[in-house]
Amino acid sequence: MAGSRTGHRPRLAILRNEVAADHANWLRACAERTDRVACEVIDLSRDGWKEAVLNGGFDGLLTQPSGWTAAGRDRYLECIRELERTTGLPMNPAPAEIAIYENKRALARWLEEDHWPHPRTDVFTHVEEALSHLRSASFPLVAKVSIGAGGRGVRILRNEEDAMRYVQGTFHGAGASRDALPQWRGGGLLLRVLRMLAQPAALIERVRNYRMLHAEAQRDHVLFQAFVPHTFEWRVVRIGDSFFAHKKLVKDGKASGSLLKEYGDPPRALLDLVRNITEKHGFRSVAIDLFEDPVGGYLVNEVQCIFGQSDPHQMIIDGVPGRYMHHDGAWVFEPGDFNRFECYLLRLDDMIDRITKK
């Protein structure tokens, strides 16, 4: 394993998952920093990955956790835990962040055990317990599958009858599934279609990935979350020491996946809460979605170490893109373009700084 020192050009491993194009933003970011870093891709879905990492002379590991299937997600986390134990190398995203990535069941337990404010969430692994719960539940109620970003697999259950059907279908029917269709709600639809048609191999890979989504259904548990009335939810992003925030607006009852945003100066109390959460757990690559609590404060809805970005920037204040930094007990706004390649360049710069400044 390589040592690190000032002036040393770090050597990093990109730990790709089972989906061929998932780590493309890491490659783009590394191509921008060839003067500062050397990168090599290692496929954690193939044999020999552990030896390749141990013998590669790496200074750090750039991770790309799997969010496509539960089996892929769990296998990737197992590999990361093994590398955490055997190498001690810095990772971005880190194992603690990956452990709750695309795993709402684990996230619910983590939020409860750590006493972070969040909507009440109940998980049931037996059909009889789930049905009994529904007989005294308040509606509407939110049902979620454990793996699924962008609002996929989220259902608003309006009444007890609807909820009972959902439970029976999950445990004894086809299971609870995610919406397996691509999300076409963003702008530039025609341009994106033309780009896909111009890259047949990429189109075939994407079709294969969505078939994989469609084939997987959750049958071993149900997850219910209390419904919080809202017209938006906050997204707060922390990458390294940079903080960003904007509003995700509701469309068709959901903010996640709507791709509708509103930019402005976020409340300091919101930034303070996210800073407290991330500082306590050492999170340096995370997006946290929060509701405004009707009785005051904020409720954590989702935590993701890898997240989509449909706009060039994660925060714009008075027409100026930028970030917040926390200096000497105060929040300081710095204008600039900090979210290139969906924040992967910022992740990479943070990793390089952590290694070279040791």
C-alpha positions in Angstrom: 0.0 0.0 0.0 1.4 3.4 -1.0 2.3 6.0 1.5 1.2 9.7 1.1 3.3 12.8 1.4 3.3 16.4 0.4 4.0 16.7 -3.3 3.1 13.0 -3.9 0.8 12.4 -6.9 -1.8 10.1 -5.4 -2.8 6.9 -7.0 -6.5 6.1 -6.6 -8.6 3.1 -7.4 -12.1 3.6 -8.8 -14.1 0.7 -7.4 -16.8 0.1 -10.0 -20.0 -1.9 -9.5 -21.8 -4.4 -11.8 -23.3 -1.7 -14.1 -20.7 -0.7 -16.7 -21.4 3.0 -17.0 -22.1 3.8 -13.4 -18.6 5.1 -12.6 -18.4 7.3 -15.8 -18.4 10.6 -13.7 -15.4 9.3 -11.8 -13.5 8.8 -15.1 -14.5 12.3 -16.3 -13.3 13.9 -13.0 -10.0 12.0 -13.1 -9.5 13.1 -16.7 -9.7 16.7 -15.5 -7.1 16.1 -12.8 -4.4 14.0 -14.6 -1.8 16.5 -13.4 -2.7 15.8 -9.8 -3.8 12.2 -9.6 -3.5 8.7 -11.3 -6.6 6.5 -11.4 -7.2 2.8 -12.2 -10.6 1.0 -12.4 -11.2 -2.2 -10.4 -14.4 -4.1 -10.9 -15.8 -5.3 -7.5 -18.3 -7.6 -9.3 -15.5 -9.8 -10.6 -13.1 -12.2 -9.0 -9.7 -11.0 -8.0 -10.8 -7.5 -6.9 -9.3 -7.8 -3.4 -5.9 -8.8 -4.6 -6.0 -6.0 -7.2 -6.6 -3.4 -4.5 -4.1 -4.8 -2.0 -1.3 -5.0 -4.6 -2.1 -1.8 -6.5 -0.1 0.6 -4.4 -3.2 2.9 -3.9 -3.4 5.9 -1.7 -7.2 6.1 -1.7 -10.4 4.4 -3.0 -13.1 6.1 -5.1 -16.3 4.1 -4.5 -19.4 3.7 -6.7 -21.9 1.8 -4.6 -24.5 -0.2 -6.5 -28.1 1.1 -6.3 -29.7 -1.1 -9.0 -30.6 -4.3 -7.1 -30.6 -5.3 -3.5 -28.2 -8.2 -4.2 -25.7 -5.9 -6.0 -26.0 -3.3 -3.3 -25.3 -5.8 -0.5 -22.4 -7.5 -2.3 -20.8 -4.1 -2.9 -21.1 -3.2 0.7 -19.5 -6.5 1.8 -16.5 -5.8 -0.5 -16.2 -2.3 0.9 -16.3 -3.5 4.5 -13.6 -6.0 3.7 -11.4 -3.3 2.2 -12.0 -1.1 5.2 -10.8 -3.8 7.5 -7.8 -4.8 5.4 -6.4 -1.6 3.9 -7.4 1.4 6.1 -7.4 3.6 3.0 -9.6 6.7 2.8 -12.7 6.2 0.7 -15.1 8.5 -0.9 -18.0 7.8 -0.4 -17.0 6.1 2.8 -18.3 2.8 4.2 -20.6 4.5 6.8 -22.2 6.5 4.0 -22.5 3.4 1.7 -24.1 1.4 4.5 -27.4 3.4 4.3 -27.2 4.1 0.6 -30.3 2.8 -1.2 -31.4 1.0 1.9 -34.4 2.7 3.5 -34.7 -0.1 5.9 -31.2 0.5 7.3 -31.7 4.2 7.1 -34.9 4.1 9.2 -33.0 2.1 11.9 -30.1 4.5 11.7 -32.2 7.6 12.1 -34.1 6.0 15.0 -31.1 4.8 16.9 -29.2 8.1 16.5 -32.3 10.2 17.4 -32.2 12.4 14.3 -35.6 14.1 13.6 -37.5 12.2 10.9 -41.1 11.1 10.0 -42.2 8.1 11.9 -41.2 5.0 10.0 -42.4 1.4 10.6 -40.9 -1.7 9.0 -42.8 -5.1 9.1 -41.4 -8.4 8.0 -44.6 -10.4 8.8 -47.9 -9.9 7.0 -50.0 -10.3 10.1 -48.1 -7.5 12.0 -48.3 -5.2 9.0 -52.1 -5.7 8.6 -52.6 -5.2 12.4 -50.7 -1.9 12.2 -52.9 -0.6 9.4 -56.1 -1.1 11.4 -55.1 1.8 13.7 -52.9 3.8 11.3 -53.6 7.3 10.2 -54.0 8.0 6.5 -52.6 8.9 4.0 -49.6 6.8 4.6 -46.4 6.6 2.5 -45.2 3.1 1.4 -41.6 2.8 0.2 -39.4 0.0 -1.1 -36.0 -0.1 0.5 -34.0 0.4 -2.8 -35.2 3.1 -5.2 -34.1 6.7 -5.9 -36.0 9.5 -7.6 -39.3 8.6 -6.1 -39.3 5.1 -7.6 -41.2 2.6 -5.5 -43.0 5.3 -3.4 -46.8 5.0 -3.1 -49.2 7.2 -1.2 -51.8 4.9 0.4 -55.0 6.9 0.8 -57.0 4.6 3.0 -56.9 1.3 4.9 -58.3 -0.7 2.0 -55.6 0.6 -0.4 -53.0 -0.2 2.2 -54.3 -3.7 2.9 -54.1 -4.5 -0.8 -50.5 -3.2 -0.9 -49.5 -5.4 2.0 -51.1 -8.5 0.5 -49.6 -7.8 -2.9 -46.1 -7.4 -1.4 -46.1 -10.6 0.7 -48.4 -12.9 -1.3 -48.5 -11.3 -4.8 -46.1 -9.9 -7.3 -44.3 -7.9 -4.6 -43.6 -4.2 -4.3 -41.7 -2.9 -7.3 -40.0 0.2 -8.5 -41.1 2.2 -11.5 -38.7 0.7 -14.0 -39.2 3.3 -16.7 -36.6 6.0 -17.4 -37.5 9.4 -16.0 -38.2 11.7 -19.0 -39.5 14.7 -17.1 -36.5 16.9 -17.4 -35.8 19.3 -20.2 -34.1 18.4 -23.5 -36.0 15.2 -24.1 -35.4 15.2 -27.9 -31.7 15.9 -27.4 -31.3 13.0 -24.9 -33.2 10.6 -27.2 -30.9 11.5 -30.1 -27.8 11.0 -28.0 -29.0 7.5 -27.0 -29.8 6.6 -30.6 -26.3 7.7 -31.6 -24.7 5.3 -29.0 -26.2 1.9 -29.6 -24.0 0.1 -27.1 -25.0 2.6 -24.3 -28.7 2.3 -25.3 -28.5 -1.5 -25.0 -26.8 -1.2 -21.6 -29.5 1.1 -20.4 -32.3 -1.2 -21.6 -30.6 -4.1 -19.8 -30.4 -2.0 -16.6 -34.1 -1.1 -16.6 -35.0 -4.7 -17.2 -33.0 -5.5 -14.1 -35.0 -2.9 -12.2 -38.3 -4.3 -13.5 -37.4 -7.9 -12.6 -36.7 -7.1 -8.9 -39.6 -6.8 -6.5 -39.6 -6.5 -2.7 -41.4 -9.4 -1.0 -39.9 -9.8 2.4 -41.0 -6.6 4.1 -43.0 -3.4 3.9 -41.9 0.0 5.0 -44.5 2.7 6.0 -43.6 6.3 6.7 -45.9 9.0 8.2 -47.2 11.4 5.5 -45.9 14.9 6.0 -47.9 17.5 4.0 -45.4 19.5 1.8 -45.1 21.4 -1.4 -41.3 21.0 -1.5 -38.5 19.3 0.4 -35.0 20.7 1.0 -32.0 19.0 -0.6 -28.8 19.8 1.3 -25.5 18.5 -0.1 -22.2 18.2 1.6 -19.1 17.3 -0.4 -15.9 17.7 1.7 -16.3 21.0 3.5 -18.7 22.5 0.8 -22.4 22.8 1.5 -25.2 23.4 -1.0 -29.0 23.6 -0.7 -32.1 24.1 -2.8 -35.8 23.2 -2.8 -37.1 20.2 -4.7 -40.7 21.0 -5.7 -43.6 18.6 -5.6 -45.1 17.2 -8.8 -47.8 14.5 -8.8 -47.5 14.3 -5.0 -43.7 13.7 -5.0 -40.7 16.0 -4.7 -38.1 13.2 -5.4 -37.9 12.7 -9.1 -39.9 15.7 -10.1 -36.7 17.5 -11.4 -38.4 20.8 -10.4 -36.3 23.1 -8.3 -36.4 26.5 -6.6 -33.1 28.3 -5.7 -32.5 30.8 -3.0 -30.6 31.4 0.2 -31.3 28.5 2.6 -32.1 28.9 6.3 -29.0 28.8 8.6 -30.8 26.4 10.9 -31.1 23.9 8.0 -27.4 24.1 7.3 -26.6 23.8 11.0 -28.6 20.5 11.3 -27.0 18.9 8.3 -23.6 20.0 9.5 -24.3 18.5 12.9 -25.4 15.2 11.3 -22.4 14.9 8.9 -19.8 16.1 11.5 -20.9 13.5 14.0 -20.7 10.6 11.5 -17.8 11.9 9.4 -19.9 12.1 6.2 -18.1 14.0 3.4 -20.2 12.9 0.4 -23.9 13.0 1.0 -27.2 14.5 0.0 -29.9 14.8 2.7 -33.5 15.5 1.9 -35.6 17.1 4.6 -39.2 18.2 5.1 -40.1 21.3 7.0 -41.8 20.0 10.2 -45.3 21.5 10.6 -44.5 22.1 14.3 -41.1 23.6 13.6 -37.7 22.4 12.6 -36.8 19.8 10.0 -37.4 16.1 9.4 -34.8 13.9 7.6 -36.5 12.0 4.7 -33.6 10.5 2.7 -29.8 10.2 2.9 -27.9 9.3 -0.2 -24.1 9.3 -0.8 -24.6 9.1 -4.6 -27.4 11.2 -6.1 -28.5 12.6 -9.4 -28.1 16.2 -10.6 -30.3 17.5 -13.4 -29.1 21.1 -13.3 -25.5 22.4 -13.5 -25.5 23.7 -10.0 -26.7 22.6 -6.5 -27.2 26.1 -5.2 -27.9 29.5 -6.7 -28.4 32.7 -4.6 -29.5 35.9 -6.3 -28.6 34.4 -9.6 -25.1 33.5 -8.5 -24.1 29.8 -8.2 -21.8 28.9 -5.3 -21.4 27.1 -2.0 -21.4 27.7 1.7 -18.4 27.0 3.9 -18.4 27.1 7.7 -15.6 29.4 9.0 -15.1 30.6 12.5 -18.6 29.7 13.6 -20.3 31.4 10.6 -21.6 30.4 7.2 -19.7 32.1 4.4 -21.0 32.1 0.8 -18.4 31.5 -2.0 -19.5 32.1 -5.6 -18.3 29.6 -8.2 -18.9 26.5 -10.3 -18.4 23.6 -7.8 -20.7 20.9 -9.1 -19.1 19.7 -12.3 -19.7 16.1 -13.3 -22.6 15.8 -10.8 -20.2 16.8 -7.9 -17.7 14.1 -8.7 -14.9 16.6 -9.4 -15.5 18.1 -6.0 -15.4 14.7 -4.4 -12.1 13.9 -6.2 -10.6 17.2 -5.1 -11.6 16.5 -1.5 -9.9 13.1 -1.7 -6.7 14.5 -3.2 -6.6 17.2 -0.5 -7.1 14.7 2.3 -4.2 12.6 1.0 -1.7 15.2 0.1 -2.2 17.4 3.2 -1.6 14.5 5.6 
